[in-house]
């Protein structure tokens, strides 16, 4: 009886190793197949070239750049990403958007990125711009979920910073 139990345990142990190996390989493959920020930007720039009058690809580029900066504010690319996002936001300001709340949402997100990049220097300087732009976006479109989420996270972050 003991030998049957130990055989079963060895079998289960081997199966666990096989399953964990498969999961590890799948995770490694998934990480390698995710497009980089540069690849995603290149795809969006191709779309922009095909649809120069469309705001969608420009909005998506700005969101990608700002999301990357807020996630990794101290990388060497952060400043270049912020400059490109600012250029795109200014360009979008000259275009007719499908949703008028998109521009203040992007502006608010841009200011949040500046604050995250250097909270001590930029927090006092850009707090009002971030807050006002996100509030304007929500006033224009109360269903703008991105503006709501950014505003909530921004306010939580500011409360935590004051503690």
PyMOL commands that set and color helices and strands:
alter all, ss='L'
color gray80, all
select helices_A, chain A and resi 2-33+37-50+56-71+78-93+101-117+119-140+145-162
alter helices_A, ss='H'
color red, helices_A
deselect
rebuild
show_as cartoon
